[in-house]
Amino acid sequence: MKSKFLHINIYIVTTIVVTMFFSCKNNFKDVQQIGILQNQPIGEAKNIDLRYTETEDVNGKVIANLKSPKMLDYSNREFAFSEFPDGVNLALYDENGEKNVILADYAIVYNKTDLIDLQGNVILITPQNDSLFADQLYYDQKLEWLFTNQQVRLKSATSNNGRGNIFDSDTKFKNYTILEGSGDMLLKDQ
């Protein structure tokens, strides 16, 4: 009798173990699939034209305009971001409606920090047709500030041409600093 009871217990335990093994295998595949999906964008948009406005009255005032052929939305990640793999055209407007335009081959907007990382053939063009060329440039949307610690080249429509390794500026490109620089400058006689 004990032998029969022991065999029944062994069959029951074996059945439970086999069932758990196969059920865990299926769950593991599901968990792997979830991991793959989390690495994919939650959304994709084409022909983006985002306008950032400041509301002073009913109409509002456009302070920035971001255009791109494609945007990938990764807001499903812990550190959410939007990626612009096909480049961006970012226009930053001042209080007089004049705009500085920034072009880049690639960009990432980090949602939590409001930082835009512009990469690849970055060009900043001012209303006075001054141009700044860089491989990478950051735009802090909260502080309305542009900066990089990489080499930049400035081409002025009127006077100053130069290079430097550090760039820091307001979005109006009125107060800018280029450090570790060299270049040609015209100076006024006093």
Disulfide bonds with the S-S distance in Angstrom:
none
